[in-house]
């Protein structure tokens, strides 16, 4: 969708209007209130407090890295020893906290070294940044707590792909679910995945060996059952370690009136909220014009996120008319520097409405890595380039960085289908080439974007390749 074709409802991904990627046209949503979270969900401030508490160790290691003036992306034994001595923890705890700091975005990886991320600077004052960081950790739970080395990679991939359904069951149950129930759903989901890959017996009762050597789940062997049980235990332990759920002894009596030996899982308040957000696919509802006019730039942009281009431009004009142009431009640029990639794109849409008065500030923004692609496109259009050709102002590396930034916006605010479609907009001709270049541009959200893309893509082979690339970026490998 471009500002010049407001009637075109198809989203254009990484096009001449990068910020529009995560929008969903909803002409009538302005009058529709945002869905309410389940009854009993703590307010955002309390959820953020819980997230800060659970990630206190990751914050400490990120601050330690900041005082080190750049720590290696993957901690060496010597660096881990120094961190452990400084923080009073074991090396194992230090490494776990370091991994989480990188997954959450408290530490960003650039050119072989790590440095404090924007989210670390906003950690104590911005609850929304804290919650987005925690959700990024939840999305990367299998990286935060890797599967046992002895586990078969294909079986691990199946369980990782099945976990969202298990989390949905826990959220919709609004209470604890016994482990055997989760195991039964895991079996069903794995069976569906293998059926989709045609890994099914050809006849009733046949034990056919499918492609890849793994027995099909229909008529599965005892070994299969044991593998699934072990991997379910791993998944639940990993999700518990990031604070999404707890596993406890069941309070419900089993056969014979005995509850001993039976376990159940229940989502934490954070986990329940995060899964609900994903199920509802919430986008911030557009606010009324009067409300937007009175809001700071970031809140105004969030209020416009669900609008189509015409109404959004009207909102921008009204907001700009209510304040001096110089301070308005400064406020929009500050909003673009934040953690939210969607706001970054929306801010430059608003700056297009400002026009020539914004040029000096936009030209200065070219020197800031996170703003450079957006600023170059803005300047190209301002100087007369056709919007369809404005992307030519970017180098291939800058276009790839913008692709990742746009994917981050979609991951945070859009739908899974949009993220899958986003692959089509990459300048690279193949997915392997895209993954190689994405890993090289140093975007701080690369791991989270690849994890989200792997979770969303319906092709198991492609999802596995993307998940492997995410792991390599996370570990600093090749």
C-alpha positions in Angstrom: 0.0 0.0 0.0 1.3 3.4 -0.9 0.1 6.9 0.0 -0.5 7.4 -3.7 -2.9 4.5 -4.0 -5.0 4.7 -0.9 -7.6 2.3 -2.3 -5.2 -0.5 -2.8 -5.8 -2.7 0.3 -2.9 -5.1 -0.3 0.0 -4.5 2.0 3.3 -3.7 0.2 6.2 -5.2 2.2 9.5 -3.3 2.2 8.2 -1.0 -0.5 8.4 2.7 -1.0 6.5 3.0 2.3 8.3 0.6 4.7 6.3 1.6 7.7 3.1 0.5 6.1 4.1 -3.2 6.3 2.6 -3.9 9.6 -0.6 -2.1 9.1 -3.8 -3.9 8.5 -6.4 -1.9 6.6 -9.4 -1.6 8.9 -11.6 1.3 7.9 -14.2 0.7 10.6 -11.9 -0.2 13.5 -11.7 3.4 14.8 -15.0 2.8 16.5 -14.2 -0.6 17.8 -12.7 -0.9 21.2 -9.6 -3.0 21.7 -10.2 -6.5 23.1 -9.8 -6.8 26.8 -7.4 -9.3 28.3 -8.9 -12.3 30.3 -10.3 -11.4 33.7 -7.7 -11.4 36.4 -4.8 -10.4 34.1 -2.5 -8.0 36.0 -2.1 -4.5 34.6 0.8 -3.8 32.2 2.9 -2.2 35.0 2.6 -5.4 37.2 3.4 -7.6 34.2 6.4 -5.5 33.4 7.5 -5.7 37.1 7.3 -9.5 36.9 9.3 -9.5 33.6 12.0 -7.3 35.2 12.2 -9.6 38.2 12.6 -12.7 36.0 15.3 -11.0 33.9 17.2 -9.3 36.6 20.3 -11.5 35.9 20.2 -10.7 32.2 20.1 -7.0 33.0 23.1 -7.3 35.3 25.2 -9.1 32.8 24.2 -6.5 30.2 25.3 -3.7 32.5 28.6 -5.6 33.1 29.1 -5.9 29.4 28.6 -2.1 29.1 31.4 -1.4 31.6 33.6 -3.8 29.6 33.3 -1.5 26.6 32.3 -4.3 24.3 32.2 -8.0 25.1 32.5 -10.8 22.6 29.2 -12.0 21.0 29.8 -15.5 22.5 31.4 -15.3 25.9 34.9 -16.8 26.1 35.8 -18.8 29.1 38.0 -15.9 30.3 35.2 -13.3 29.9 32.7 -15.7 31.6 35.1 -16.1 34.5 35.5 -12.3 34.9 31.8 -11.8 34.8 31.1 -14.6 37.3 33.6 -13.0 39.7 32.2 -9.6 39.3 28.6 -10.6 39.7 29.0 -13.4 42.3 27.5 -16.1 40.1 28.7 -19.4 38.6 29.9 -19.5 35.0 26.9 -21.5 34.0 24.6 -18.9 35.4 26.5 -16.1 33.7 26.3 -17.9 30.3 22.6 -18.5 30.7 22.0 -14.8 31.6 24.2 -13.7 28.7 22.2 -15.7 26.2 19.0 -14.2 27.6 20.3 -10.7 27.5 21.0 -11.2 23.8 17.6 -12.8 23.0 15.7 -10.1 24.9 17.6 -7.3 23.1 19.4 -5.9 26.2 22.7 -6.6 24.3 23.1 -6.1 20.6 25.7 -7.9 18.5 27.7 -5.9 16.0 30.8 -6.7 14.0 32.1 -9.4 16.4 31.4 -7.5 19.7 28.4 -6.9 21.8 27.2 -3.6 23.1 24.3 -2.3 25.2 21.0 -2.4 23.3 18.4 0.4 23.2 16.1 -1.8 25.4 18.7 -1.8 28.2 18.6 2.0 28.3 14.8 2.0 28.4 14.5 -0.9 30.8 13.7 1.0 34.0 11.3 3.5 32.4 9.5 1.8 29.6 7.1 -1.0 30.5 6.2 -1.7 26.9 9.8 -2.2 25.9 10.2 -4.6 28.9 7.1 -6.6 27.8 8.2 -6.8 24.2 11.6 -8.0 25.3 10.0 -10.7 27.4 7.8 -11.8 24.5 10.9 -12.0 22.3 12.4 -14.4 24.9 9.3 -16.5 25.0 9.4 -16.7 21.2 13.0 -18.0 21.4 12.4 -20.4 24.3 14.1 -23.3 22.4 17.3 -21.2 22.0 17.2 -20.0 25.6 17.2 -23.6 26.8 18.5 -25.8 23.9 17.3 -29.4 23.5 19.5 -32.3 24.8 22.3 -33.0 22.5 21.2 -36.6 22.1 17.8 -35.6 20.8 17.0 -36.2 17.1 16.9 -32.8 15.4 13.8 -33.7 13.4 11.9 -34.7 16.5 13.0 -31.5 18.2 11.8 -29.4 15.3 8.4 -31.1 15.4 8.0 -30.4 19.1 9.1 -26.8 18.7 6.4 -26.4 16.0 3.8 -28.1 18.2 4.4 -25.9 21.3 2.2 -23.0 20.2 -0.8 -25.3 20.3 0.1 -26.6 23.7 0.3 -23.0 24.9 -3.0 -22.2 23.4 -4.6 -25.1 25.2 -3.2 -23.9 28.5 -4.5 -20.4 27.9 -7.9 -21.4 26.7 -8.3 -23.8 29.7 -7.9 -20.9 32.1 -6.2 -23.1 34.6 -3.9 -26.1 35.1 -3.8 -28.9 32.5 -2.4 -32.3 33.4 0.7 -33.4 31.6 -0.9 -36.5 30.0 -3.4 -34.2 28.3 -0.6 -32.1 26.9 1.2 -35.2 25.8 -1.9 -36.4 24.0 -2.2 -33.1 22.2 1.5 -33.3 21.3 1.0 -36.7 19.8 -1.9 -35.4 17.7 0.0 -32.4 16.5 3.1 -34.4 15.6 0.8 -36.8 13.7 -0.6 -33.9 11.8 2.8 -32.6 10.9 3.9 -35.9 9.6 0.7 -36.4 7.7 1.3 -33.1 6.0 4.6 -34.4 4.9 3.0 -37.7 3.8 4.8 -39.6 6.5 1.8 -42.0 7.1 1.3 -45.7 6.8 -0.1 -46.8 3.4 -2.5 -49.3 5.0 -4.3 -49.9 8.2 -2.0 -51.4 10.8 1.1 -51.1 8.6 4.3 -49.8 10.2 5.7 -48.0 7.3 9.1 -46.3 7.6 8.6 -42.8 6.3 11.1 -40.5 4.6 13.8 -39.4 7.0 13.8 -42.7 9.0 11.4 -41.5 11.7 8.4 -43.8 12.3 5.0 -42.3 11.6 3.1 -41.3 14.7 0.0 -43.3 13.7 1.0 -46.7 15.1 4.0 -45.2 16.7 6.5 -47.4 18.5 7.2 -47.4 22.2 10.5 -45.6 21.4 8.5 -42.8 19.8 6.4 -42.4 22.9 9.4 -42.2 25.1 11.0 -39.6 22.8 7.9 -37.4 22.8 7.6 -37.7 26.6 11.3 -36.6 27.1 10.9 -33.8 24.6 7.7 -32.6 26.2 9.5 -32.5 29.6 12.3 -30.5 27.9 9.8 -28.0 26.4 7.9 -27.5 29.6 11.2 -27.1 31.6 12.4 -24.5 29.0 9.1 -22.6 29.0 9.2 -22.6 32.8 12.8 -21.3 32.8 11.7 -18.2 30.8 8.8 -17.6 33.1 5.9 -18.7 30.8 4.5 -21.5 32.9 5.0 -23.6 36.0 4.9 -27.4 36.4 3.7 -28.7 39.7 2.1 -31.7 41.4 -1.5 -32.1 40.4 -4.2 -31.1 42.8 -6.7 -33.2 41.0 -7.2 -36.8 42.1 -6.5 -39.4 39.6 -7.8 -43.0 39.4 -8.4 -44.4 42.8 -8.5 -40.9 44.4 -4.7 -40.5 44.4 -3.0 -37.4 43.0 0.5 -38.5 43.8 2.8 -38.9 40.9 0.6 -36.8 38.6 1.8 -33.4 37.4 0.1 -30.4 35.7 1.2 -27.3 33.9 -0.3 -23.8 34.3 0.6 -20.5 32.6 2.0 -17.7 34.7 0.4 -14.3 34.5 3.0 -13.3 32.0 2.6 -16.4 29.9 -1.2 -16.2 30.0 -1.1 -12.6 28.8 1.5 -13.2 26.1 -0.4 -16.2 24.6 -3.7 -14.2 24.7 -2.0 -11.4 22.8 -0.8 -13.8 20.2 -4.2 -15.5 19.9 -6.0 -12.2 19.5 -3.3 -10.7 17.3 -3.9 -7.4 18.9 -3.1 -4.2 17.1 -3.6 -0.9 18.9 -7.0 0.5 18.0 -7.0 3.8 16.3 -7.8 6.7 18.6 -10.2 9.5 17.9 -8.7 12.6 16.1 -9.0 14.7 19.3 -7.2 12.1 21.3 -4.4 11.8 18.8 -3.9 15.5 18.6 -3.2 15.7 22.3 -0.9 12.7 22.4 3.0 12.6 22.3 4.4 11.5 19.0 4.8 7.8 19.9 1.3 7.4 21.2 -0.1 9.3 18.2 1.7 7.0 15.8 0.3 3.9 17.7 -3.1 5.4 17.4 -2.7 5.6 13.7 -1.3 2.2 13.2 -4.6 0.6 12.2 -5.6 3.3 9.7 -5.4 3.3 6.0 -3.2 6.0 4.4 -5.8 8.7 3.8 -7.2 8.8 7.4 -3.6 8.4 8.8 -2.4 11.4 6.8 -5.3 13.4 8.2 -4.3 12.4 11.7 -0.7 13.5 11.0 -1.8 16.8 9.7 -4.0 17.5 12.6 -1.3 16.5 15.1 1.3 18.7 13.3 -1.0 21.7 13.1 -1.3 21.7 16.9 2.5 22.2 17.6 5.5 24.1 16.2 7.0 22.2 13.2 10.5 22.1 14.7 9.5 20.5 17.9 7.1 18.1 16.1 9.9 16.9 13.7 12.2 16.4 16.7 9.6 14.4 18.5 8.9 12.2 15.5 12.6 11.5 15.0 12.9 10.6 18.6 10.0 8.2 18.3 11.7 6.6 15.3 14.8 5.9 17.3 12.9 3.7 19.7 12.6 -0.1 20.0 9.4 -0.4 18.0 10.1 -0.9 14.3 6.5 -0.1 13.3 6.8 3.3 14.9 10.0 3.9 13.0 8.2 3.5 9.7 5.1 5.4 10.8 7.3 8.4 12.0 8.8 8.7 8.5 5.3 8.6 7.0 4.4 11.5 9.3 7.6 13.3 8.2 6.5 13.0 4.6 3.4 15.0 5.5 5.8 17.6 7.1 7.7 17.9 3.8 10.5 20.4 3.2 10.7 21.7 6.8 11.8 18.2 7.9 14.6 17.9 5.4 17.5 19.1 7.7 16.5 16.7 10.5 16.0 13.8 8.1 19.4 14.5 6.4 21.0 14.4 9.8 19.3 11.1 10.6 21.2 9.4 7.7 24.2 9.1 10.0 22.2 6.9 12.5 22.2 3.3 11.5 18.7 2.5 12.6 17.3 5.5 10.7 19.5 5.5 7.7 17.4 3.4 5.3 14.2 5.2 6.1 16.0 8.6 5.8 17.5 7.8 2.4 14.2 6.7 1.0 12.5 9.9 2.4 15.2 12.1 0.8 15.0 10.3 -2.5 11.3 10.9 -2.7 11.7 14.4 -1.5 14.1 15.1 -4.3 11.6 13.8 -6.9 12.2 10.0 -7.2 9.2 7.9 -7.9 8.1 6.0 -4.8 8.4 2.7 -6.6 12.1 3.5 -7.4 13.0 5.1 -4.0 14.5 1.8 -2.8 17.2 2.2 -5.4 18.7 4.8 -3.0 19.8 2.0 -0.7 22.7 -0.4 -1.0 22.0 -4.1 -0.9 23.1 -4.2 2.8 20.8 -1.3 3.7 17.9 -2.9 1.9 18.5 -6.1 3.8 18.7 -4.2 7.1 15.4 -2.6 6.2 13.9 -6.0 5.4 14.8 -7.2 8.9 13.4 -4.1 10.5 10.2 -4.4 8.6 10.0 -8.1 9.6 10.4 -7.0 13.2 7.4 -4.7 12.9 5.3 -7.4 11.4 6.4 -9.9 14.1 5.4 -7.4 16.8 2.2 -6.1 15.4 1.1 -8.2 12.4 -0.1 -11.6 11.5 1.9 -14.8 10.8 0.7 -14.8 7.2 2.2 -11.3 6.6 5.5 -12.5 7.9 5.5 -15.4 5.4 4.5 -13.1 2.6 7.3 -10.8 3.6 9.8 -13.3 2.2 8.6 -12.4 -1.3 9.8 -8.8 -0.9 13.5 -9.6 -0.2 15.9 -8.4 -2.8 17.7 -11.8 -2.7 16.6 -14.4 -5.2 16.7 -17.4 -2.8 16.0 -18.0 0.9 19.6 -19.3 1.5 21.0 -16.2 0.0 18.7 -14.1 2.1 19.7 -15.9 5.3 23.4 -15.4 4.6 23.0 -11.6 4.1 20.5 -11.2 7.0 23.1 -12.7 9.3 25.7 -10.3 8.0 23.9 -6.9 8.4 24.0 -6.9 12.2 20.4 -5.9 12.9 19.7 -6.3 16.7 16.4 -8.1 16.1 17.8 -10.7 13.7 17.4 -13.7 16.0 13.9 -12.8 17.1 12.8 -12.2 13.5 14.2 -15.5 12.3 12.6 -17.4 15.2 9.2 -15.8 14.4 9.6 -16.5 10.7 10.5 -20.2 11.4 7.4 -20.5 13.7 5.1 -19.0 11.1 6.3 -20.7 7.9 4.3 -23.7 6.8 7.2 -25.4 5.0 9.0 -27.6 7.6 12.2 -27.7 5.6 12.4 -24.0 5.1 11.4 -23.4 8.8 14.2 -25.7 9.9 16.7 -23.8 7.8 15.6 -20.5 9.2 15.6 -21.8 12.7 19.2 -23.1 12.2 20.2 -19.6 11.0 18.6 -18.1 14.1 20.6 -20.4 16.3 23.9 -19.6 14.4 23.3 -15.9 14.8 22.5 -16.4 18.5 25.6 -18.3 19.1 27.9 -16.2 16.9 28.6 -19.3 14.7 28.7 -19.7 11.0 
